[in-house]
Amino acid sequence: MKKILVINPGSTSTKIAVYNDEKEILVNTIRHSMDELAKFPRIIDQFEFRKELVLKTLEENSIPFQFDAIVGRGGLLKPIPGGVYEVNDAMLNDIMHAMRTHACNLGCLLASELAVMLPGCRAFIADPGVVDEMDEVARINGSPLMPRITIWHALNQRAIARRYAKEQGKRYEDLNVIVCHLGGGISVGAHQKGRAIDVPNALDGEGPFSPERAGTLPAGNLIDLCFSGKYTQAQLKKMVCGQGGLAAHLGTTDVQAIQKQIDEGDEHARLILESMIYHIAKAVGGAAVALWGKVDAILLTGGIAYSEYITTRLKERVSFLAPVFIYPGEDELEALALNGLGALRGELPILVYK
């Protein structure tokens, strides 16, 4: 039996899970208040704080600190193909000097530090957000100075695609699917027979706007804002990621609260939410083009997929392309655990980060 600890650091939480082979033993979300996190100037400074909370949570749940592998959520490393990677010095060095900061960067650090404490324990990451398998034609845009890059919800998108394939009695590698991760950020991916041939840089603003991200913006207007003298670089980056989208238009990222406003007759709220749905649907249409119109299924996942208001309207717009299936929430903890288990059993190759 293989014992696996999974760690998924998020902006305001650290999710952990413990598995014995495929059996889930513990799932726990450790929430972090804004006051707690405000003590740390940088996300990387939260490392010890989160590590101690993970150990404390295991102790409180009477889980012995004995594991064959610890699997962390992959961070914003350099572009790499999808798969399972063993944490090594090159990865740790790159994550310590990463250009983009996000709590997910702590994943490989926590996995490595905790694994070192256990003889024979291995540290892995799997399908980080920088997975890049794009077709070369998709990588080019109108400026050679700014080729398209990928930052997307690779782990959950691929996990949901595999789950759908299994339910259909087929292999992910034999299907063409469009996966829409609908959360605080939104990414729409075109998956062609096991490879994500076109996905966005959803962190930096590509694609439809979302609860907290601005999505694709008019370049000229953005340049004018940058040189207006009204905003700092940090403020502008927040407008793109963190305080854009629904937050900018409506002052909240809470979709349920927005739906309540709509039910109470707020037409402005209705227009903004309908617009987000419209732009998501357009992104799905674009992904269908990337797949030459040969689409087996459209899969809606992420926290917002719990909203029947949104999923119903999305289905109305895109179901002419392919059947639509809904998988609310995220399978990220299970996906990390199964990737780690597959690596330990020799069923999945263990890739080397260089």
C-alpha positions as CSV (number, residue, x, y, z in Angstrom):
1,M,0.0,0.0,0.0
2,K,1.3,3.4,-1.0
3,K,0.7,6.4,1.4
4,I,0.5,9.8,-0.2
5,L,0.2,13.3,1.1
6,V,-1.2,16.0,-1.3
7,I,-0.6,19.7,-0.8
8,N,-2.4,22.3,-2.8
9,P,-1.6,25.9,-1.7
10,G,-4.1,28.5,-2.8
11,S,-4.4,32.3,-2.4
12,T,-6.3,32.1,0.9
13,S,-6.1,28.4,1.8
14,T,-3.9,25.3,1.9
15,K,-5.8,22.2,0.8
16,I,-4.4,18.8,1.9
17,A,-5.4,15.2,1.3
18,V,-4.1,11.9,2.5
19,Y,-4.5,8.7,0.4
20,N,-3.8,5.1,1.0
21,D,-3.5,3.9,-2.6
22,E,-6.7,5.1,-4.3
23,K,-8.6,5.4,-1.0
24,E,-9.1,8.9,0.4
25,I,-8.3,9.0,4.1
26,L,-8.4,12.8,4.8
27,V,-9.4,15.9,2.9
28,N,-9.0,19.2,4.7
29,T,-9.0,22.9,3.7
30,I,-6.9,25.1,6.0
31,R,-8.2,28.6,5.6
32,H,-5.9,31.6,6.0
33,S,-7.4,35.0,7.0
34,M,-6.2,38.2,5.3
35,D,-4.9,39.3,8.6
36,E,-2.7,36.2,8.9
37,L,-1.3,36.5,5.4
38,A,-0.8,40.3,5.8
39,K,2.2,39.5,8.1
40,F,4.2,38.2,5.1
41,P,5.6,40.7,2.6
42,R,5.9,38.1,-0.1
43,I,4.0,34.8,-0.8
44,I,7.3,32.9,-0.5
45,D,7.6,34.2,3.1
46,Q,4.5,32.1,4.0
47,F,6.4,28.9,3.6
48,E,7.1,28.0,7.2
49,F,3.6,29.2,8.3
50,R,1.9,26.9,5.9
51,K,4.3,24.0,6.6
52,E,3.6,24.1,10.3
53,L,-0.2,24.2,9.6
54,V,0.1,21.1,7.4
55,L,1.9,19.2,10.1
56,K,-0.5,20.4,12.8
57,T,-3.5,19.3,10.8
58,L,-2.1,15.9,10.3
59,E,-1.5,15.6,14.0
60,E,-5.0,16.8,14.9
61,N,-6.5,14.2,12.6
62,S,-4.2,11.4,14.0
63,I,-2.5,10.9,10.7
64,P,1.0,9.5,11.2
65,F,3.7,11.5,9.4
66,Q,4.7,8.5,7.3
67,F,4.4,8.7,3.5
68,D,5.8,7.1,0.4
69,A,5.3,10.3,-1.6
70,I,4.3,14.0,-1.1
71,V,2.7,15.6,-4.2
72,G,2.5,19.4,-4.3
73,R,0.6,21.6,-6.7
74,G,3.0,22.7,-9.5
75,G,4.1,26.4,-9.5
76,L,4.7,28.9,-12.2
77,L,7.9,27.4,-13.6
78,K,9.1,27.6,-17.2
79,P,6.9,26.0,-19.8
80,I,7.0,22.1,-19.7
81,P,5.0,19.2,-21.1
82,G,2.3,17.7,-18.9
83,G,3.0,14.8,-16.6
84,V,4.6,13.9,-13.3
85,Y,7.9,15.5,-12.3
86,E,10.1,14.7,-9.4
87,V,11.1,17.8,-7.5
88,N,14.8,18.5,-8.0
89,D,17.3,21.3,-7.4
90,A,16.6,22.9,-10.8
91,M,12.9,23.2,-10.1
92,L,13.5,24.6,-6.6
93,N,15.9,27.2,-7.9
94,D,13.5,28.3,-10.7
95,I,10.6,28.6,-8.3
96,M,12.6,30.7,-5.9
97,H,13.3,33.1,-8.8
98,A,10.0,32.9,-10.6
99,M,8.9,36.0,-12.4
100,R,5.3,35.5,-11.5
101,T,4.1,35.0,-7.9
102,H,1.2,32.8,-6.8
103,A,0.6,30.6,-3.8
104,C,0.9,27.6,-6.0
105,N,4.6,28.3,-6.2
106,L,4.8,27.0,-2.6
107,G,3.6,23.5,-3.6
108,C,6.9,22.0,-4.7
109,L,8.8,23.7,-1.9
110,L,6.5,22.2,0.7
111,A,6.6,18.8,-0.9
112,S,10.4,18.8,-1.0
113,E,10.9,20.1,2.5
114,L,8.5,17.6,4.0
115,A,9.7,14.6,2.0
116,V,13.3,15.2,3.1
117,M,12.1,14.6,6.7
118,L,11.1,11.0,5.7
119,P,13.5,8.3,4.6
120,G,12.6,7.0,1.1
121,C,9.8,9.5,0.6
122,R,9.7,11.2,-2.8
123,A,8.4,14.6,-3.8
124,F,6.5,15.2,-7.0
125,I,4.4,17.8,-8.8
126,A,2.0,17.0,-11.6
127,D,0.5,19.0,-14.5
128,P,1.4,22.5,-13.3
129,G,-0.3,25.6,-14.7
130,V,2.6,26.2,-17.1
131,V,2.0,23.0,-19.0
132,D,2.8,23.9,-22.7
133,E,1.8,21.5,-25.4
134,M,0.5,24.1,-27.8
135,D,0.6,23.7,-31.6
136,E,3.2,26.1,-33.0
137,V,0.6,27.9,-35.1
138,A,-1.2,28.8,-31.8
139,R,1.9,30.2,-30.3
140,I,2.2,33.1,-32.7
141,N,0.4,36.4,-32.4
142,G,0.8,39.9,-34.0
143,S,4.0,40.8,-32.2
144,P,7.2,38.7,-32.2
145,L,8.1,40.4,-28.9
146,M,5.2,38.8,-27.1
147,P,4.5,35.2,-28.2
148,R,1.6,33.5,-26.5
149,I,2.4,31.5,-23.4
150,T,0.3,29.2,-21.3
151,I,-0.8,29.7,-17.7
152,W,-4.0,27.7,-17.2
153,H,-5.8,25.2,-15.0
154,A,-3.9,22.3,-16.4
155,L,-4.4,19.9,-13.5
156,N,-8.1,20.2,-13.1
157,Q,-8.8,20.4,-16.9
158,R,-6.8,17.2,-17.6
159,A,-8.3,15.4,-14.5
160,I,-11.9,16.2,-15.7
161,A,-11.1,15.2,-19.3
162,R,-9.8,11.9,-18.0
163,R,-12.8,11.4,-15.8
164,Y,-15.2,12.1,-18.7
165,A,-13.3,9.6,-20.9
166,K,-13.4,6.9,-18.2
167,E,-17.2,7.4,-17.8
168,Q,-17.5,7.0,-21.6
169,G,-15.4,3.8,-21.6
170,K,-12.8,5.5,-23.7
171,R,-9.3,7.0,-23.4
172,Y,-8.5,10.6,-23.0
173,E,-5.8,10.1,-25.6
174,D,-8.5,9.1,-28.2
175,L,-10.9,12.1,-27.7
176,N,-11.2,15.7,-28.7
177,V,-12.7,17.7,-25.8
178,I,-13.1,21.4,-24.9
179,V,-12.7,21.9,-21.1
180,C,-13.8,25.1,-19.5
181,H,-12.5,25.8,-16.0
182,L,-14.8,28.3,-14.4
183,G,-13.5,29.7,-11.2
184,G,-12.0,33.0,-9.9
185,G,-10.0,32.7,-13.1
186,I,-11.4,31.1,-16.3
187,S,-9.5,29.1,-18.8
188,V,-10.8,27.3,-21.9
189,G,-8.7,24.5,-23.4
190,A,-8.8,22.6,-26.6
191,H,-7.6,19.0,-25.9
192,Q,-6.8,17.0,-29.0
193,K,-6.2,13.3,-28.3
194,G,-4.4,13.8,-25.0
195,R,-2.6,17.0,-25.8
196,A,-3.7,20.6,-24.9
197,I,-3.1,22.2,-28.3
198,D,-4.4,25.6,-27.5
199,V,-4.9,27.1,-24.0
200,P,-4.6,30.7,-22.7
201,N,-2.5,32.7,-20.4
202,A,-5.4,33.1,-18.1
203,L,-3.4,34.6,-15.3
204,D,-2.1,37.6,-17.2
205,G,-5.4,38.4,-18.9
206,E,-6.0,36.3,-22.0
207,G,-9.4,35.0,-22.7
208,P,-12.9,35.8,-21.2
209,F,-13.2,38.0,-18.2
210,S,-13.9,36.1,-14.9
211,P,-14.9,37.0,-11.3
212,E,-11.4,38.5,-10.6
213,R,-9.6,38.8,-13.9
214,A,-10.1,41.3,-16.7
215,G,-9.6,38.9,-19.6
216,T,-8.4,40.2,-23.0
217,L,-8.4,44.0,-23.1
218,P,-8.0,46.6,-25.9
219,A,-4.2,46.9,-26.2
220,G,-4.2,50.6,-27.1
221,N,-6.4,51.6,-24.2
222,L,-4.2,49.6,-21.8
223,I,-1.1,51.3,-23.1
224,D,-2.7,54.7,-22.5
225,L,-3.6,53.7,-18.9
226,C,0.0,52.6,-18.3
227,F,1.3,56.0,-19.3
228,S,-1.5,58.1,-17.8
229,G,0.4,58.6,-14.6
230,K,-2.7,57.7,-12.6
231,Y,-1.8,54.2,-11.7
232,T,1.3,52.4,-10.5
233,Q,2.5,49.2,-12.2
234,A,1.2,47.2,-9.2
235,Q,-2.2,48.8,-9.4
236,L,-2.5,48.1,-13.1
237,K,-1.5,44.4,-12.6
238,K,-4.2,44.2,-10.0
239,M,-6.7,45.5,-12.5
240,V,-5.8,42.7,-14.8
241,C,-5.6,39.9,-12.2
242,G,-7.2,40.2,-8.8
243,Q,-9.5,43.2,-9.2
244,G,-10.8,42.8,-12.7
245,G,-13.8,41.2,-14.2
246,L,-16.9,40.9,-12.0
247,A,-14.9,42.5,-9.1
248,A,-14.3,45.7,-11.2
249,H,-17.8,45.9,-12.6
250,L,-19.9,44.9,-9.5
251,G,-17.5,45.1,-6.5
252,T,-17.8,41.4,-5.7
253,T,-16.6,38.0,-7.0
254,D,-19.4,36.2,-5.4
255,V,-21.5,34.7,-8.2
256,Q,-24.3,33.7,-5.8
257,A,-24.6,37.2,-4.5
258,I,-24.7,38.6,-8.0
259,Q,-27.5,36.1,-8.9
260,K,-29.4,37.4,-5.9
261,Q,-29.0,41.0,-7.2
262,I,-30.4,39.8,-10.5
263,D,-33.3,38.1,-8.9
264,E,-34.1,41.4,-7.1
265,G,-34.2,43.2,-10.4
266,D,-30.7,44.6,-10.8
267,E,-30.4,44.9,-14.6
268,H,-26.8,46.1,-14.6
269,A,-25.7,43.0,-12.7
270,R,-27.7,40.8,-15.2
271,L,-25.9,42.5,-18.1
272,I,-22.4,42.0,-16.7
273,L,-23.0,38.3,-15.8
274,E,-24.6,37.7,-19.2
275,S,-21.6,39.3,-20.8
276,M,-19.2,37.0,-19.0
277,I,-21.2,34.0,-20.1
278,Y,-21.2,35.4,-23.7
279,H,-17.4,35.7,-23.7
280,I,-16.9,32.3,-22.3
281,A,-19.1,30.9,-25.1
282,K,-17.0,32.7,-27.7
283,A,-13.9,31.2,-26.2
284,V,-15.5,27.7,-26.6
285,G,-16.3,28.5,-30.2
286,G,-12.6,29.4,-30.7
287,A,-11.5,26.2,-29.2
288,A,-13.8,24.3,-31.5
289,V,-12.0,25.9,-34.5
290,A,-8.7,24.9,-33.0
291,L,-10.0,21.3,-33.1
292,W,-11.2,21.7,-36.7
293,G,-14.8,21.4,-35.5
294,K,-14.3,17.8,-34.4
295,V,-15.4,18.0,-30.8
296,D,-16.6,14.9,-28.8
297,A,-17.7,16.9,-25.7
298,I,-17.6,20.2,-23.9
299,L,-16.9,19.9,-20.2
300,L,-17.7,22.6,-17.7
301,T,-15.9,22.5,-14.4
302,G,-14.7,24.6,-11.5
303,G,-16.5,26.3,-8.7
304,I,-18.8,28.4,-10.9
305,A,-20.0,25.3,-12.6
306,Y,-22.2,24.9,-9.5
307,S,-24.3,27.9,-10.8
308,E,-27.2,26.5,-12.8
309,Y,-27.8,30.1,-14.0
310,I,-24.4,30.1,-15.8
311,T,-24.2,26.5,-17.0
312,T,-27.8,26.6,-18.4
313,R,-27.0,29.7,-20.5
314,L,-23.6,28.4,-21.6
315,K,-25.2,25.2,-22.8
316,E,-27.8,27.2,-24.7
317,R,-25.0,29.0,-26.6
318,V,-22.5,26.1,-27.2
319,S,-24.4,22.8,-27.3
320,F,-24.8,23.0,-31.1
321,L,-21.0,22.2,-31.2
322,A,-21.0,19.1,-29.0
323,P,-22.7,17.5,-26.0
324,V,-22.1,19.5,-22.8
325,F,-21.3,17.8,-19.5
326,I,-21.0,19.5,-16.1
327,Y,-18.5,18.6,-13.4
328,P,-18.8,21.2,-10.6
329,G,-15.9,21.9,-8.4
330,E,-12.3,20.6,-8.8
331,D,-10.7,17.2,-8.8
332,E,-7.2,18.7,-8.1
333,L,-6.4,16.8,-4.9
334,E,-7.5,13.5,-6.2
335,A,-5.7,14.2,-9.5
336,L,-2.4,15.0,-7.7
337,A,-2.8,11.8,-5.6
338,L,-3.5,9.6,-8.5
339,N,-0.6,11.1,-10.5
340,G,1.7,10.4,-7.5
341,L,0.4,6.9,-7.1
342,G,0.8,6.1,-10.8
343,A,4.4,7.4,-10.6
344,L,5.2,5.2,-7.6
345,R,3.7,2.1,-9.3
346,G,5.6,2.7,-12.5
347,E,2.4,3.3,-14.4
348,L,3.3,6.9,-15.3
349,P,6.7,8.1,-16.3
350,I,8.6,10.3,-13.9
351,L,9.8,13.3,-15.9
352,V,13.0,15.3,-15.1
353,Y,12.7,19.0,-14.9
354,K,15.6,20.8,-16.5
